[in-house]
Amino acid sequence: MMMTMGMKKMPVILVVCVLLFSSLDVLEAENSFGPAECCFKYRAARLPKVKVVTFERTNIHCASYAVVFTMKNGAKICTDPTQEWVQKLVTHLESTAPFEGSV
């Protein structure tokens, strides 16, 4: 049986296409799996209230629940939400935050 040049190239093209599509699938999976930020260690020392700008809580899909404070210099610091000083700082920030929708 005689194979033409085009028939010989078909398996190569098919393998290349499969490899390209599978690599795109892996890249997409890496970018869409799990939360963007999680904490793995907590800072034990208290933070100076005047240097804290805002806070956020970690995603429920993170292994450890944490409160992440953003400092004036842009640093993000993970803290233990069960600590009393962390709860007081969160309460303070919530009470001083501007209401949504205010102009």
Secondary structure, DSSP 8 states (H G I E B T S, - for coil): ----HHHHHHHHHHHHHHHHHHHHHHHHHHHHSS-S---SS---S---GGGEEEEEE--TTSSS--EEEEETTS-EEEE-TTSHHHHHHHHHHHHHS--TT--
